[in-house]
Structure formats: structure tokens, C-alpha cells
Amino acid sequence: MGKSKKRIIHRGKNEQFSSMTRTDAVQNVVQMLNNGDKEAYSLITLFGLSAEEVLEAGASYEAVKGMESLLK
């Protein structure tokens, strides 16, 4: 793969969440947890989300309890 294509792919991966606020991140984490998406881990660690925030936003208790080691 050429350098240009590598840069384009890399830019596309890193600019998925170019301007995300903390509230947007919480909502996305809740949706990801409900869908069973593993990308929720990266958002939780990036924003340092707490279990309370995620529960108040509507995540299930079981999903939050399963991620207890990541959540503050």
C-alpha cells in the first residue's frame, strides 16, 4: 500500500469523532453497550467516564457492572 493511501485510511480512522463533547461520548457509550460493541471501551477510557454517568444516561446495570474495571 502506498504512503498516500495509508495516510487517507489513517485520517479516516482518527477523524471519526473529531468534535465530540463529554455528553455525546456518554450517549455513544450507552448505545454501544446496548449493541454489545467493543468500541465502547476506548471512549470510556478516553473520557474517563464514571459508572454513575453511564447509568444515568440509560445503560443497563448489567452492562455497567460488566465494565466495572474500566469505569471509575
A tleap script that builds the chain and sets N, CA, C and O, in Angstrom:
source leaprc.protein.ff14SB
mol = sequence {
  NMET GLY LYS SER LYS LYS ARG ILE ILE HIE
  ARG GLY LYS ASN GLU GLN PHE SER SER MET
  THR ARG THR ASP ALA VAL GLN ASN VAL VAL
  GLN MET LEU ASN ASN GLY ASP LYS GLU ALA
  TYR SER LEU ILE THR LEU PHE GLY LEU SER
  ALA GLU GLU VAL LEU GLU ALA GLY ALA SER
  TYR GLU ALA VAL LYS GLY MET GLU SER LEU
  LEU CLYS
}
set mol.1.N position { 0.851 -1.165 0.000 }
set mol.1.CA position { 0.000 0.000 0.000 }
set mol.1.C position { 0.900 1.233 0.000 }
set mol.1.O position { 1.899 1.285 0.717 }
set mol.2.N position { 0.543 2.196 -0.790 }
set mol.2.CA position { 1.335 3.412 -0.893 }
set mol.2.C position { 1.167 4.331 0.305 }
set mol.2.O position { 0.248 4.163 1.106 }
set mol.3.N position { 2.065 5.305 0.419 }
set mol.3.CA position { 2.025 6.222 1.555 }
set mol.3.C position { 0.743 7.061 1.561 }
set mol.3.O position { 0.179 7.329 2.622 }
set mol.4.N position { 0.297 7.465 0.404 }
set mol.4.CA position { -0.899 8.300 0.326 }
set mol.4.C position { -2.124 7.546 0.827 }
set mol.4.O position { -2.922 8.087 1.593 }
set mol.5.N position { -2.268 6.311 0.400 }
set mol.5.CA position { -3.423 5.524 0.816 }
set mol.5.C position { -3.381 5.259 2.321 }
set mol.5.O position { -4.416 5.280 2.987 }
set mol.6.N position { -2.189 5.012 2.850 }
set mol.6.CA position { -2.046 4.809 4.289 }
set mol.6.C position { -2.490 6.054 5.053 }
set mol.6.O position { -3.191 5.953 6.060 }
set mol.7.N position { -2.076 7.237 4.568 }
set mol.7.CA position { -2.465 8.475 5.239 }
set mol.7.C position { -3.969 8.693 5.186 }
set mol.7.O position { -4.568 9.113 6.176 }
set mol.8.N position { -4.579 8.416 4.051 }
set mol.8.CA position { -6.023 8.601 3.904 }
set mol.8.C position { -6.783 7.680 4.847 }
set mol.8.O position { -7.726 8.112 5.510 }
set mol.9.N position { -6.384 6.423 4.912 }
set mol.9.CA position { -7.049 5.466 5.804 }
set mol.9.C position { -6.836 5.869 7.256 }
set mol.9.O position { -7.773 5.831 8.053 }
set mol.10.N position { -5.609 6.254 7.607 }
set mol.10.CA position { -5.306 6.657 8.971 }
set mol.10.C position { -6.122 7.892 9.370 }
set mol.10.O position { -6.637 7.959 10.486 }
set mol.11.N position { -6.239 8.857 8.470 }
set mol.11.CA position { -7.004 10.055 8.744 }
set mol.11.C position { -8.475 9.726 8.948 }
set mol.11.O position { -9.124 10.301 9.821 }
set mol.12.N position { -9.008 8.805 8.150 }
set mol.12.CA position { -10.403 8.410 8.291 }
set mol.12.C position { -10.683 7.737 9.614 }
set mol.12.O position { -11.742 7.946 10.206 }
set mol.13.N position { -9.744 6.927 10.088 }
set mol.13.CA position { -9.924 6.246 11.368 }
set mol.13.C position { -9.893 7.228 12.528 }
set mol.13.O position { -10.686 7.114 13.462 }
set mol.14.N position { -8.983 8.188 12.475 }
set mol.14.CA position { -8.793 9.095 13.598 }
set mol.14.C position { -9.754 10.270 13.609 }
set mol.14.O position { -9.886 10.927 14.642 }
set mol.15.N position { -10.416 10.559 12.532 }
set mol.15.CA position { -11.325 11.697 12.496 }
set mol.15.C position { -12.785 11.284 12.607 }
set mol.15.O position { -13.674 12.040 12.213 }
set mol.16.N position { -13.040 10.100 13.136 }
set mol.16.CA position { -14.416 9.658 13.312 }
set mol.16.C position { -15.143 10.528 14.335 }
set mol.16.O position { -16.307 10.880 14.141 }
set mol.17.N position { -14.463 10.869 15.409 }
set mol.17.CA position { -15.056 11.662 16.467 }
set mol.17.C position { -14.271 12.968 16.593 }
set mol.17.O position { -13.622 13.212 17.610 }
set mol.18.N position { -14.332 13.793 15.572 }
set mol.18.CA position { -13.481 14.977 15.544 }
set mol.18.C position { -13.898 16.020 16.570 }
set mol.18.O position { -13.034 16.677 17.150 }
set mol.19.N position { -15.177 16.191 16.811 }
set mol.19.CA position { -15.621 17.198 17.781 }
set mol.19.C position { -16.711 16.599 18.663 }
set mol.19.O position { -17.896 16.890 18.499 }
set mol.20.N position { -16.292 15.773 19.586 }
set mol.20.CA position { -17.245 15.093 20.459 }
set mol.20.C position { -17.149 15.697 21.857 }
set mol.20.O position { -16.060 15.846 22.410 }
set mol.21.N position { -18.293 16.038 22.411 }
set mol.21.CA position { -18.334 16.530 23.780 }
set mol.21.C position { -18.485 15.354 24.733 }
set mol.21.O position { -18.708 14.218 24.312 }
set mol.22.N position { -18.362 15.639 25.999 }
set mol.22.CA position { -18.480 14.586 27.005 }
set mol.22.C position { -19.886 13.989 27.009 }
set mol.22.O position { -20.038 12.777 27.158 }
set mol.23.N position { -20.901 14.810 26.848 }
set mol.23.CA position { -22.276 14.288 26.834 }
set mol.23.C position { -22.513 13.420 25.600 }
set mol.23.O position { -23.210 12.408 25.675 }
set mol.24.N position { -21.936 13.815 24.465 }
set mol.24.CA position { -22.032 12.986 23.266 }
set mol.24.C position { -21.346 11.640 23.489 }
set mol.24.O position { -21.832 10.598 23.051 }
set mol.25.N position { -20.209 11.685 24.177 }
set mol.25.CA position { -19.470 10.452 24.442 }
set mol.25.C position { -20.283 9.520 25.328 }
set mol.25.O position { -20.297 8.309 25.105 }
set mol.26.N position { -20.955 10.067 26.325 }
set mol.26.CA position { -21.771 9.233 27.225 }
set mol.26.C position { -22.906 8.588 26.442 }
set mol.26.O position { -23.180 7.400 26.612 }
set mol.27.N position { -23.566 9.361 25.585 }
set mol.27.CA position { -24.663 8.814 24.784 }
set mol.27.C position { -24.164 7.724 23.838 }
set mol.27.O position { -24.816 6.694 23.674 }
set mol.28.N position { -23.009 7.953 23.219 }
set mol.28.CA position { -22.447 6.942 22.316 }
set mol.28.C position { -22.061 5.684 23.064 }
set mol.28.O position { -22.248 4.580 22.552 }
set mol.29.N position { -21.524 5.830 24.270 }
set mol.29.CA position { -21.155 4.657 25.074 }
set mol.29.C position { -22.392 3.849 25.419 }
set mol.29.O position { -22.367 2.620 25.354 }
set mol.30.N position { -23.471 4.520 25.784 }
set mol.30.CA position { -24.712 3.815 26.125 }
set mol.30.C position { -25.225 3.030 24.922 }
set mol.30.O position { -25.623 1.873 25.058 }
set mol.31.N position { -25.218 3.648 23.757 }
set mol.31.CA position { -25.665 2.957 22.551 }
set mol.31.C position { -24.764 1.777 22.231 }
set mol.31.O position { -25.243 0.704 21.865 }
set mol.32.N position { -23.454 1.977 22.368 }
set mol.32.CA position { -22.509 0.896 22.079 }
set mol.32.C position { -22.671 -0.265 23.062 }
set mol.32.O position { -22.595 -1.429 22.670 }
set mol.33.N position { -22.892 0.054 24.338 }
set mol.33.CA position { -23.079 -1.002 25.330 }
set mol.33.C position { -24.355 -1.784 25.065 }
set mol.33.O position { -24.385 -3.004 25.220 }
set mol.34.N position { -25.400 -1.086 24.668 }
set mol.34.CA position { -26.662 -1.773 24.368 }
set mol.34.C position { -26.536 -2.653 23.134 }
set mol.34.O position { -27.223 -3.669 23.029 }
set mol.35.N position { -25.666 -2.280 22.195 }
set mol.35.CA position { -25.458 -3.076 20.985 }
set mol.35.C position { -24.368 -4.123 21.153 }
set mol.35.O position { -24.180 -4.968 20.277 }
set mol.36.N position { -23.645 -4.077 22.276 }
set mol.36.CA position { -22.568 -5.035 22.508 }
set mol.36.C position { -21.308 -4.723 21.733 }
set mol.36.O position { -20.512 -5.618 21.449 }
set mol.37.N position { -21.118 -3.456 21.386 }
set mol.37.CA position { -19.958 -3.032 20.604 }
set mol.37.C position { -18.747 -2.866 21.510 }
set mol.37.O position { -18.847 -2.248 22.570 }
set mol.38.N position { -17.616 -3.406 21.107 }
set mol.38.CA position { -16.391 -3.349 21.905 }
set mol.38.C position { -15.701 -1.983 21.841 }
set mol.38.O position { -14.789 -1.728 22.628 }
set mol.39.N position { -16.108 -1.110 20.937 }
set mol.39.CA position { -15.500 0.217 20.831 }
set mol.39.C position { -15.863 1.105 22.019 }
set mol.39.O position { -15.262 2.163 22.205 }
set mol.40.N position { -16.829 0.691 22.816 }
set mol.40.CA position { -17.201 1.474 23.996 }
set mol.40.C position { -16.024 1.600 24.953 }
set mol.40.O position { -15.894 2.613 25.640 }
set mol.41.N position { -15.175 0.597 25.006 }
set mol.41.CA position { -14.013 0.620 25.899 }
set mol.41.C position { -13.125 1.819 25.619 }
set mol.41.O position { -12.659 2.480 26.547 }
set mol.42.N position { -12.891 2.101 24.354 }
set mol.42.CA position { -11.991 3.206 24.020 }
set mol.42.C position { -12.577 4.553 24.430 }
set mol.42.O position { -11.844 5.422 24.902 }
set mol.43.N position { -13.879 4.740 24.259 }
set mol.43.CA position { -14.490 6.006 24.663 }
set mol.43.C position { -14.517 6.156 26.178 }
set mol.43.O position { -14.327 7.255 26.700 }
set mol.44.N position { -14.753 5.060 26.881 }
set mol.44.CA position { -14.785 5.120 28.340 }
set mol.44.C position { -13.422 5.533 28.879 }
set mol.44.O position { -13.331 6.391 29.757 }
set mol.45.N position { -12.374 4.927 28.358 }
set mol.45.CA position { -11.044 5.259 28.848 }
set mol.45.C position { -10.583 6.633 28.365 }
set mol.45.O position { -9.862 7.325 29.084 }
set mol.46.N position { -10.982 7.034 27.173 }
set mol.46.CA position { -10.591 8.332 26.646 }
set mol.46.C position { -11.172 9.472 27.469 }
set mol.46.O position { -10.466 10.429 27.785 }
set mol.47.N position { -12.450 9.380 27.817 }
set mol.47.CA position { -13.117 10.450 28.544 }
set mol.47.C position { -13.115 10.232 30.056 }
set mol.47.O position { -13.501 11.134 30.798 }
set mol.48.N position { -12.694 9.065 30.529 }
set mol.48.CA position { -12.676 8.792 31.965 }
set mol.48.C position { -14.061 8.811 32.560 }
set mol.48.O position { -14.286 9.427 33.602 }
set mol.49.N position { -14.986 8.145 31.913 }
set mol.49.CA position { -16.383 8.161 32.348 }
set mol.49.C position { -16.568 7.377 33.640 }
set mol.49.O position { -15.848 6.416 33.911 }
set mol.50.N position { -17.547 7.806 34.430 }
set mol.50.CA position { -17.859 7.108 35.671 }
set mol.50.C position { -19.088 6.231 35.451 }
set mol.50.O position { -19.848 6.418 34.500 }
set mol.51.N position { -19.258 5.281 36.346 }
set mol.51.CA position { -20.394 4.374 36.266 }
set mol.51.C position { -21.706 5.140 36.434 }
set mol.51.O position { -22.702 4.820 35.785 }
set mol.52.N position { -21.705 6.140 37.298 }
set mol.52.CA position { -22.916 6.935 37.526 }
set mol.52.C position { -23.374 7.644 36.259 }
set mol.52.O position { -24.563 7.651 35.937 }
set mol.53.N position { -22.430 8.238 35.547 }
set mol.53.CA position { -22.767 8.953 34.313 }
set mol.53.C position { -23.419 8.022 33.299 }
set mol.53.O position { -24.421 8.366 32.671 }
set mol.54.N position { -22.841 6.850 33.151 }
set mol.54.CA position { -23.337 5.904 32.154 }
set mol.54.C position { -24.695 5.347 32.567 }
set mol.54.O position { -25.573 5.167 31.724 }
set mol.55.N position { -24.870 5.075 33.852 }
set mol.55.CA position { -26.171 4.580 34.328 }
set mol.55.C position { -27.257 5.638 34.191 }
set mol.55.O position { -28.376 5.321 33.788 }
set mol.56.N position { -26.947 6.882 34.517 }
set mol.56.CA position { -27.930 7.958 34.397 }
set mol.56.C position { -28.325 8.218 32.949 }
set mol.56.O position { -29.430 8.687 32.676 }
set mol.57.N position { -27.422 7.913 32.025 }
set mol.57.CA position { -27.717 8.126 30.607 }
set mol.57.C position { -28.587 7.011 30.035 }
set mol.57.O position { -29.108 7.141 28.927 }
set mol.58.N position { -28.749 5.924 30.772 }
set mol.58.CA position { -29.667 4.887 30.320 }
set mol.58.C position { -29.070 3.530 30.043 }
set mol.58.O position { -29.743 2.675 29.468 }
set mol.59.N position { -27.845 3.302 30.426 }
set mol.59.CA position { -27.240 1.981 30.207 }
set mol.59.C position { -27.806 0.991 31.212 }
set mol.59.O position { -28.235 1.375 32.300 }
set mol.60.N position { -27.805 -0.268 30.850 }
set mol.60.CA position { -28.313 -1.284 31.763 }
set mol.60.C position { -27.300 -1.545 32.870 }
set mol.60.O position { -26.094 -1.384 32.680 }
set mol.61.N position { -27.804 -1.946 34.015 }
set mol.61.CA position { -26.943 -2.207 35.165 }
set mol.61.C position { -25.963 -3.334 34.872 }
set mol.61.O position { -24.806 -3.283 35.289 }
set mol.62.N position { -26.425 -4.343 34.161 }
set mol.62.CA position { -25.571 -5.497 33.848 }
set mol.62.C position { -24.386 -5.100 32.975 }
set mol.62.O position { -23.268 -5.572 33.181 }
set mol.63.N position { -24.638 -4.230 32.002 }
set mol.63.CA position { -23.564 -3.788 31.121 }
set mol.63.C position { -22.537 -2.965 31.885 }
set mol.63.O position { -21.335 -3.099 31.659 }
set mol.64.N position { -23.007 -2.122 32.782 }
set mol.64.CA position { -22.097 -1.298 33.568 }
set mol.64.C position { -21.323 -2.164 34.557 }
set mol.64.O position { -20.127 -1.957 34.767 }
set mol.65.N position { -21.990 -3.111 35.150 }
set mol.65.CA position { -21.321 -3.998 36.108 }
set mol.65.C position { -20.256 -4.843 35.407 }
set mol.65.O position { -19.222 -5.148 36.000 }
set mol.66.N position { -20.495 -5.213 34.179 }
set mol.66.CA position { -19.519 -5.965 33.416 }
set mol.66.C position { -18.294 -5.152 33.058 }
set mol.66.O position { -17.229 -5.716 32.807 }
set mol.67.N position { -18.427 -3.837 33.030 }
set mol.67.CA position { -17.321 -2.950 32.672 }
set mol.67.C position { -16.773 -2.258 33.919 }
set mol.67.O position { -16.124 -1.217 33.816 }
set mol.68.N position { -17.026 -2.815 35.064 }
set mol.68.CA position { -16.671 -2.192 36.329 }
set mol.68.C position { -15.184 -1.840 36.442 }
set mol.68.O position { -14.823 -0.838 37.059 }
set mol.69.N position { -14.338 -2.658 35.852 }
set mol.69.CA position { -12.898 -2.399 35.956 }
set mol.69.C position { -12.476 -1.147 35.177 }
set mol.69.O position { -11.483 -0.511 35.530 }
set mol.70.N position { -13.212 -0.791 34.129 }
set mol.70.CA position { -12.873 0.388 33.328 }
set mol.70.C position { -13.482 1.676 33.872 }
set mol.70.O position { -12.893 2.751 33.757 }
set mol.71.N position { -14.650 1.557 34.456 }
set mol.71.CA position { -15.369 2.733 34.915 }
set mol.71.C position { -14.862 3.167 36.283 }
set mol.71.O position { -14.520 2.332 37.120 }
set mol.72.N position { -14.815 4.460 36.504 }
set mol.72.CA position { -14.358 4.990 37.790 }
set mol.72.C position { -15.461 4.904 38.820 }
set mol.72.O position { -15.267 5.302 39.968 }
savepdb mol mol.pdb
quit
